[in-house]
């Protein structure tokens, strides 16, 4: 919707944490994800891998970056890092409203593949942003949420300072529970600041919606 003051709230047939959350997360933590890589994601990964061979800068992922506004903001905040905005939609990436800083790039990829490729290559992130991912609010779609998907363990293995935000508290609460099951206890908090990082965040705040976040450092050996 174009009106900043009329963004839709998340509606779900699920109350509280999904009843299958623990079962699904624990299963994924114990099994490997062996789905074949998509060709376009492999090509994008190879392109980036070639670039960072000679680039010693810390690596930051802005996953589900949409039009890349957050990528530009993060790149300005971390001028000595390489910031990679990742999204599955070429249409959204083509709508980037800003000229990206020189330390930022955007790539069209399937994150289910890209994160696994990065882990296989031994990459470690300094920061990882997941800002307003698709909530998939229907109860039956738990495994389409990142914390309920088979790729969740690879988010953990990428390491770094993780920042997740959503306008659906249940999503963040579930992600926090998934982290706890993996040995990373963390806290969920309500969040708002002077500057919105994404167009969605700006719409949510303008329409009076509450937003929620969690942040923690993913260390190699969790408690």
RARAPE-V346261 format. One record per backbone hydrogen bond with DSSP energy under -1.0 kcal/mol. NH is the residue of the N-H (numbers start at 1). CO is the residue of the C=O. E is the energy in kcal/mol with one decimal. If there is no record, write none. Layout:
[[NH;CO;E] [NH;CO;E]]
This chain:
[[6;3;-1.7] [21;18;-1.8] [24;20;-2.5] [25;21;-2.8] [26;22;-2.6] [27;23;-1.8] [28;24;-2.1] [29;25;-2.2] [42;38;-2.4] [43;39;-2.4] [44;40;-1.8] [45;41;-2.7] [46;42;-2.6] [47;43;-2.0] [48;44;-2.1] [49;45;-3.2] [50;46;-2.1] [51;47;-1.5] [52;48;-2.5] [55;52;-1.2] [60;82;-2.7] [61;127;-1.8] [62;84;-2.8] [63;129;-1.9] [64;86;-1.5] [65;86;-2.1] [68;65;-2.1] [72;68;-2.0] [73;69;-2.0] [74;70;-3.0] [75;71;-2.4] [76;72;-1.9] [77;73;-1.9] [78;74;-1.9] [81;78;-1.9] [82;58;-2.9] [83;103;-2.9] [84;60;-2.9] [85;105;-3.1] [86;62;-2.5] [87;107;-1.9] [93;89;-2.0] [94;90;-2.0] [95;92;-1.3] [96;93;-1.3] [104;101;-1.7] [105;83;-2.1] [107;85;-2.7] [109;87;-1.7] [113;110;-1.4] [114;110;-2.7] [115;111;-2.1] [117;113;-2.5] [118;114;-2.4] [119;115;-2.1] [120;116;-2.6] [121;117;-1.7] [122;119;-1.6] [123;118;-2.4] [125;158;-2.8] [126;59;-2.8] [128;161;-2.8] [129;61;-2.8] [130;163;-3.2] [132;165;-2.5] [141;138;-2.0] [142;139;-1.2] [144;141;-2.3] [145;142;-1.7] [148;145;-1.3] [152;149;-1.4] [154;151;-1.4] [155;151;-1.1] [156;152;-1.4] [157;153;-1.9] [158;154;-1.4] [159;156;-1.2] [161;126;-2.2] [162;216;-3.0] [163;128;-2.6] [164;214;-2.4] [165;130;-2.1] [166;212;-2.2] [171;168;-1.0] [172;168;-1.2] [173;169;-2.9] [174;170;-2.8] [175;171;-2.2] [176;172;-2.5] [177;173;-2.1] [178;174;-2.6] [179;175;-2.4] [180;176;-2.2] [181;177;-2.3] [182;178;-1.3] [183;180;-1.6] [184;179;-3.3] [189;213;-2.4] [191;211;-3.0] [202;198;-2.2] [203;199;-2.1] [204;200;-2.8] [205;201;-2.3] [206;202;-2.1] [207;203;-1.8] [208;205;-1.3] [209;204;-2.6] [212;166;-3.2] [213;189;-2.6] [214;164;-1.9] [216;162;-1.7] [218;160;-3.1] [219;217;-1.2]]
